[in-house]
Amino acid sequence: MAPLEIPQELLPADGRFGAGPSRISPAQLQHLLAHADILGTSHRQAPVKDLVARVQGMLADFFSLPGGYEVVLGNGGSTAFWDVSAASLARTRSAHLSFGEFGSKCVSAHSTPWLESPDVVSSDPGTRGALSAIAGVDLYAWPHNETSTGVSAPVRRVAGADSDALMVVDATSAAGGIYCDVRESDVYYFAPQKNFASDGGLWFALMSPAAIARAAEIADTDRYIPDFLSLTQAIDNSRLHQTLNTPALTTLLLMEAQLEWMLSIGGLTATAAHCAASSAVLYDWADSRSDVTAFVRDPDHRSPVVVTLDIDEAIDATAITSVLRANGIVDTEPYRKLGRNQIRVATFAGVPHSAVEKLISSLDYVLENL
């Protein structure tokens, strides 16, 4: 059987809708080429340190960083920061909201010999629970958004928590695409390959004075902390606009270009509104069809940056994503471990509304002609 061909006029100009890494724009690539002389140079010298400082400054502006907060960065991605937080931020016991892959892996990272067993609020895929204050817990951790399920959670301090308890939020797929007040967290950390349309290799953390003090407190104990997981080392290096080891310069340059664009269109308020509008188009489309359903049933829990849509069991979602891929629309497959008959679409800041509208036209065509 000949593969189904989607008419050209229905196809988006750029068919990348992956939940990460996300699409990189031509303007970012031009920026990278324009600054290619930085690549292959020492990360301890002024050109690279100036680049790091520019990115730190733009992140501070973008998130309206409160006084005393610092932009800290380090080697590795968000997955590395789970271990950093267990080694350098959790004093005795942590509590976690787990409603997807990243949340559960953060729990695993905090299940260590030097910490008490974490308290965990788990929920079925497509739903989320809520954290409550627990005496003796000194760190509360949860994802702002789960890329695996398309569920998001608010960034809000846990009411009644111990006065020195830290709020640590994994913002990898949310940062830059979902509005938040950074003051509601002590550590808001992310890797830049989602809304910031960059590559991997680095983590960034917006840290409060309390979190910085906690890192110093734990570093002064006899706890063994490898240099790679030492938050105090990352803080000290970040104040010098550098990282412990060689940073990913391509990642920084692509991120710089994306931040320039995001700030130029109005910053976090504008990008969050853009993502919310794009995802709403997809959720409304699913509501209009009998064979497509939003996986996350509660609208208040639905992600504005990663849309997961269940397909009627009579239709093979794999056939849909295969046809889309054959026609240049890629990475709409669901999260592999979820094992559902669904599609997943990223509506990050760099995905235009027009692309989402074209995707819907293509989906309508495929569903009608399979």
VOKOLDREN-567321 format. One record per residue (C-alpha): residue number from 1; x, y, z. Coordinates in pm, whole numbers, plus 50000, padded with zeros to 5 digits. Each point is the difference from the previous one (the first is absolute). Layout:
BEGIN
nr / u / v / w
NUM / X / Y / Z
...
//
This chain:
BEGIN
nr / u / v / w
1 / 50000 / 50000 / 50000
2 / 50132 / 50344 / 49904
3 / 50060 / 50226 / 50301
4 / 49735 / 50263 / 50066
5 / 50114 / 50335 / 49865
6 / 49879 / 50312 / 50176
7 / 49930 / 50289 / 49759
8 / 50278 / 50255 / 50008
9 / 49768 / 50287 / 50089
10 / 49905 / 49825 / 50326
11 / 50355 / 49946 / 50120
12 / 50178 / 50235 / 50243
13 / 50312 / 50169 / 49867
14 / 50196 / 49844 / 50287
15 / 49882 / 49659 / 50111
16 / 50190 / 49969 / 50328
17 / 49767 / 49958 / 50298
18 / 50219 / 49798 / 50235
19 / 49980 / 50040 / 50377
20 / 50376 / 50040 / 50017
21 / 50241 / 50079 / 49861
22 / 49787 / 50266 / 49835
23 / 50028 / 50173 / 49665
24 / 50289 / 50241 / 49951
25 / 49928 / 50304 / 49786
26 / 50201 / 50126 / 49701
27 / 50071 / 50320 / 50196
28 / 50165 / 49795 / 50273
29 / 50217 / 49819 / 49748
30 / 50101 / 50333 / 49848
31 / 50091 / 50125 / 50347
32 / 50207 / 49687 / 50055
33 / 50188 / 50051 / 49674
34 / 50054 / 50368 / 50074
35 / 50171 / 49908 / 50328
36 / 50171 / 49681 / 49884
37 / 50338 / 50147 / 50093
38 / 49914 / 49931 / 50366
39 / 49974 / 49627 / 49934
40 / 50322 / 49820 / 50076
41 / 50134 / 50273 / 50231
42 / 50076 / 49992 / 50371
43 / 49698 / 50018 / 50230
44 / 50214 / 50182 / 50259
45 / 50057 / 50300 / 49771
46 / 49796 / 50316 / 49955
47 / 49805 / 49914 / 49679
48 / 49840 / 49690 / 50153
49 / 49954 / 50153 / 50346
50 / 49835 / 50302 / 49837
51 / 49761 / 49764 / 49819
52 / 49910 / 49827 / 50326
53 / 49946 / 50338 / 50166
54 / 49769 / 50113 / 49718
55 / 49788 / 49688 / 50030
56 / 49984 / 50037 / 50379
57 / 49895 / 50363 / 49963
58 / 49730 / 49922 / 49745
59 / 49858 / 49721 / 50217
60 / 49990 / 50241 / 50294
61 / 49806 / 50250 / 49787
62 / 49773 / 49737 / 49847
63 / 49891 / 49861 / 50337
64 / 50001 / 50339 / 50180
65 / 50241 / 49844 / 50246
66 / 49930 / 50115 / 50359
67 / 50271 / 50170 / 50200
68 / 50253 / 49757 / 50147
69 / 49919 / 49723 / 49753
70 / 50283 / 49885 / 49774
71 / 50021 / 49829 / 49661
72 / 50215 / 49693 / 50056
73 / 50105 / 49758 / 49726
74 / 50190 / 49676 / 49984
75 / 50103 / 49708 / 49784
76 / 49746 / 49733 / 49916
77 / 49625 / 50038 / 49955
78 / 49699 / 49987 / 50230
79 / 50064 / 49633 / 50065
80 / 50332 / 50096 / 50156
81 / 49829 / 50259 / 50217
82 / 49784 / 49735 / 50169
83 / 50320 / 49855 / 50143
84 / 50136 / 50349 / 50072
85 / 49693 / 50080 / 50210
86 / 50024 / 49670 / 50189
87 / 50369 / 50055 / 50071
88 / 50007 / 50376 / 50056
89 / 49652 / 50121 / 50100
90 / 49807 / 49733 / 50192
91 / 50099 / 50008 / 50364
92 / 49810 / 49704 / 50148
93 / 49677 / 49919 / 49818
94 / 49821 / 50110 / 49684
95 / 49639 / 49986 / 49883
96 / 49902 / 49958 / 49636
97 / 49710 / 50039 / 49764
98 / 50033 / 49721 / 49743
99 / 49768 / 50001 / 49698
100 / 50229 / 49897 / 49714
101 / 50345 / 49884 / 49900
102 / 50207 / 50294 / 50123
103 / 49824 / 50015 / 50337
104 / 50054 / 49630 / 50063
105 / 50368 / 50021 / 49906
106 / 50050 / 50292 / 50237
107 / 49855 / 49779 / 50276
108 / 50251 / 49728 / 49909
109 / 50286 / 50250 / 50020
110 / 49896 / 50094 / 50354
111 / 49976 / 49637 / 50113
112 / 50356 / 50000 / 50133
113 / 50183 / 49853 / 50300
114 / 50057 / 50345 / 50152
115 / 49637 / 50113 / 49986
116 / 49688 / 49863 / 50163
117 / 49750 / 49837 / 49766
118 / 49820 / 50275 / 49807
119 / 49630 / 50064 / 50038
120 / 49834 / 49958 / 49659
121 / 49657 / 50104 / 49873
122 / 49947 / 49795 / 49683
123 / 49710 / 50004 / 49755
124 / 49889 / 49811 / 49694
125 / 50135 / 50118 / 49662
126 / 49798 / 50294 / 49873
127 / 49919 / 50126 / 50351
128 / 50185 / 50175 / 50279
129 / 49976 / 50012 / 50376
130 / 50093 / 50275 / 50244
131 / 50272 / 50044 / 50259
132 / 49917 / 50062 / 50365
133 / 50227 / 50125 / 50274
134 / 50186 / 49728 / 50192
135 / 50195 / 50076 / 50318
136 / 50370 / 49932 / 49958
137 / 50002 / 50019 / 49620
138 / 50263 / 50253 / 49893
139 / 49958 / 49979 / 49621
140 / 49686 / 49977 / 49785
141 / 50052 / 49902 / 49636
142 / 49767 / 49977 / 49703
143 / 49996 / 50055 / 49622
144 / 49841 / 50313 / 49860
145 / 49913 / 49795 / 49694
146 / 50024 / 49633 / 49904
147 / 50103 / 49944 / 49640
148 / 49905 / 49633 / 50024
149 / 49633 / 50052 / 50084
150 / 49910 / 50359 / 49914
151 / 49911 / 50090 / 50358
152 / 50115 / 50322 / 50167
153 / 50002 / 50113 / 50363
154 / 50006 / 50353 / 50141
155 / 50312 / 50154 / 50151
156 / 49878 / 50086 / 50347
157 / 50157 / 49963 / 50344
158 / 49859 / 49718 / 50211
159 / 49776 / 50158 / 50261
160 / 50104 / 49926 / 50356
161 / 50340 / 49857 / 49908
162 / 50286 / 50044 / 50247
163 / 50133 / 50355 / 49974
164 / 50337 / 49890 / 49863
165 / 49868 / 49739 / 49757
166 / 50110 / 50052 / 49640
167 / 49768 / 49989 / 49696
168 / 50187 / 49835 / 49711
169 / 49825 / 49996 / 49662
170 / 50102 / 49809 / 49689
171 / 49912 / 50240 / 49720
172 / 50170 / 49831 / 49704
173 / 49705 / 50001 / 49758
174 / 49817 / 50286 / 50173
175 / 50262 / 50274 / 50032
176 / 49930 / 50270 / 49746
177 / 49663 / 49854 / 49899
178 / 49792 / 50003 / 50320
179 / 49974 / 50310 / 50214
180 / 50130 / 49979 / 50357
181 / 50097 / 50230 / 50284
182 / 50355 / 49895 / 50084
183 / 49950 / 50124 / 50358
184 / 49775 / 49698 / 50056
185 / 50304 / 49773 / 49964
186 / 50350 / 49983 / 50144
187 / 50147 / 49810 / 49707
188 / 49840 / 50016 / 49656
189 / 50223 / 49787 / 49779
190 / 49994 / 49894 / 49637
191 / 50197 / 49889 / 49700
192 / 49975 / 50222 / 49690
193 / 49886 / 49757 / 49728
194 / 49624 / 50068 / 50024
195 / 49856 / 50355 / 49989
196 / 50350 / 50145 / 49982
197 / 50052 / 49799 / 49679
198 / 50357 / 49914 / 50075
199 / 50208 / 49685 / 50035
200 / 50073 / 49794 / 50310
201 / 50305 / 49985 / 50222
202 / 49922 / 50265 / 50264
203 / 49759 / 50064 / 50285
204 / 49888 / 50342 / 50123
205 / 49855 / 50073 / 50343
206 / 49840 / 50318 / 50131
207 / 50098 / 49982 / 50366
208 / 49874 / 50189 / 50303
209 / 50226 / 50121 / 50281
210 / 49858 / 49719 / 50217
211 / 50100 / 49736 / 49744
212 / 50348 / 50148 / 49964
213 / 50037 / 49997 / 50379
214 / 49879 / 49637 / 50017
215 / 50261 / 49893 / 49746
216 / 50273 / 50167 / 50206
217 / 49866 / 49843 / 50321
218 / 50009 / 49647 / 49858
219 / 50341 / 50054 / 49841
220 / 50133 / 50073 / 50350
221 / 49888 / 49660 / 50132
222 / 50188 / 49672 / 49963
223 / 49770 / 49887 / 49716
224 / 50201 / 49879 / 49703
225 / 49903 / 50205 / 49695
226 / 50178 / 49937 / 49669
227 / 50114 / 50319 / 49827
228 / 49755 / 49937 / 49715
229 / 49707 / 50001 / 50248
230 / 50129 / 50283 / 50217
231 / 49758 / 50291 / 49985
232 / 50240 / 50230 / 50181
233 / 50257 / 49940 / 49727
234 / 49737 / 50077 / 49738
235 / 49901 / 50319 / 50184
236 / 50360 / 50116 / 50037
237 / 50073 / 49934 / 49632
238 / 49676 / 50163 / 49887
239 / 50094 / 50318 / 50182
240 / 50311 / 49999 / 49781
241 / 49783 / 49934 / 49690
242 / 50138 / 49653 / 49944
243 / 49932 / 49633 / 50077
244 / 50200 / 49738 / 50186
245 / 50088 / 49823 / 49676
246 / 49989 / 50111 / 49638
247 / 49648 / 50131 / 49921
248 / 49804 / 49916 / 49686
249 / 50070 / 50315 / 49799
250 / 49759 / 49915 / 49718
251 / 49726 / 49962 / 50262
252 / 50079 / 50345 / 50143
253 / 50006 / 50172 / 49661
254 / 49671 / 49847 / 49885
255 / 49843 / 50091 / 50334
256 / 50128 / 50356 / 49976
257 / 49832 / 50049 / 49664
258 / 49672 / 49851 / 50122
259 / 50001 / 50216 / 50312
260 / 50060 / 50313 / 49792
261 / 49694 / 49913 / 49793
262 / 49785 / 49908 / 50301
263 / 50084 / 50326 / 50175
264 / 49932 / 50197 / 49683
265 / 49641 / 49872 / 49977
266 / 49917 / 50081 / 50363
267 / 50177 / 49747 / 50219
268 / 49841 / 49728 / 50212
269 / 49652 / 50150 / 49998
270 / 49994 / 49996 / 49620
271 / 50154 / 49656 / 49950
272 / 49770 / 49843 / 50262
273 / 49696 / 50153 / 49830
274 / 50123 / 49870 / 49663
275 / 50036 / 49643 / 50129
276 / 49663 / 50010 / 50173
277 / 49830 / 50116 / 49679
278 / 50170 / 49735 / 49785
279 / 49914 / 49715 / 50234
280 / 49640 / 50124 / 50035
281 / 49956 / 49960 / 49624
282 / 50097 / 49633 / 50027
283 / 49784 / 49934 / 50306
284 / 49703 / 50167 / 49830
285 / 50061 / 49790 / 49688
286 / 49998 / 49682 / 50208
287 / 49672 / 50108 / 50161
288 / 49849 / 50047 / 49655
289 / 50070 / 49641 / 49892
290 / 49851 / 49674 / 50122
291 / 50316 / 49800 / 49931
292 / 50251 / 50223 / 50185
293 / 49998 / 50075 / 50374
294 / 50226 / 50205 / 50222
295 / 50195 / 49751 / 50212
296 / 50003 / 50240 / 50296
297 / 49632 / 50025 / 50084
298 / 50019 / 50287 / 50252
299 / 50053 / 50324 / 49802
300 / 50176 / 50156 / 50300
301 / 50265 / 49727 / 49984
302 / 50063 / 50019 / 49625
303 / 50339 / 50114 / 49881
304 / 50018 / 50305 / 49773
305 / 50331 / 49880 / 49852
306 / 49955 / 49623 / 49950
307 / 49662 / 49878 / 49874
308 / 49918 / 49629 / 50033
309 / 49697 / 49877 / 49805
310 / 49851 / 49651 / 50018
311 / 49883 / 49845 / 49674
312 / 49696 / 49774 / 49980
313 / 50107 / 49635 / 50039
314 / 49847 / 49920 / 49660
315 / 50278 / 50210 / 49843
316 / 50367 / 49914 / 50032
317 / 50182 / 50312 / 50119
318 / 50323 / 49850 / 49870
319 / 49855 / 50006 / 49650
320 / 49920 / 50370 / 50044
321 / 50346 / 50094 / 50122
322 / 50160 / 49786 / 49726
323 / 49807 / 50183 / 49728
324 / 50087 / 50334 / 50156
325 / 50368 / 49907 / 50014
326 / 49997 / 49885 / 49637
327 / 49866 / 50345 / 49912
328 / 50259 / 50193 / 50201
329 / 49801 / 50051 / 50323
330 / 50219 / 49837 / 50262
331 / 50016 / 49908 / 50368
332 / 49627 / 49986 / 50073
333 / 50036 / 49655 / 50155
334 / 49893 / 49954 / 50366
335 / 50243 / 49948 / 50284
336 / 50119 / 49643 / 49955
337 / 49953 / 49881 / 50361
338 / 49644 / 50133 / 50015
339 / 49888 / 49735 / 49752
340 / 49686 / 50180 / 49888
341 / 49829 / 50030 / 49663
342 / 50065 / 50370 / 49974
343 / 50193 / 50283 / 49839
344 / 50209 / 50262 / 50178
345 / 50061 / 50351 / 49867
346 / 50233 / 50264 / 50141
347 / 49871 / 50356 / 49984
348 / 50315 / 50168 / 50123
349 / 50070 / 50371 / 49963
350 / 50179 / 49950 / 49667
351 / 49708 / 49815 / 49837
352 / 49785 / 50249 / 49803
353 / 49620 / 49995 / 50026
354 / 49989 / 49949 / 49623
355 / 50198 / 49676 / 50034
356 / 49753 / 49863 / 50255
357 / 49708 / 50092 / 49774
358 / 50164 / 49825 / 49704
359 / 50068 / 49696 / 50217
360 / 49630 / 49980 / 50081
361 / 49914 / 50021 / 49630
362 / 50243 / 49715 / 49932
363 / 49857 / 49794 / 50284
364 / 49647 / 50050 / 49871
365 / 50112 / 49880 / 49659
366 / 50176 / 49694 / 50136
367 / 49710 / 49901 / 50229
368 / 49756 / 50030 / 49710
369 / 50215 / 49808 / 49753
370 / 50174 / 49724 / 50196
//
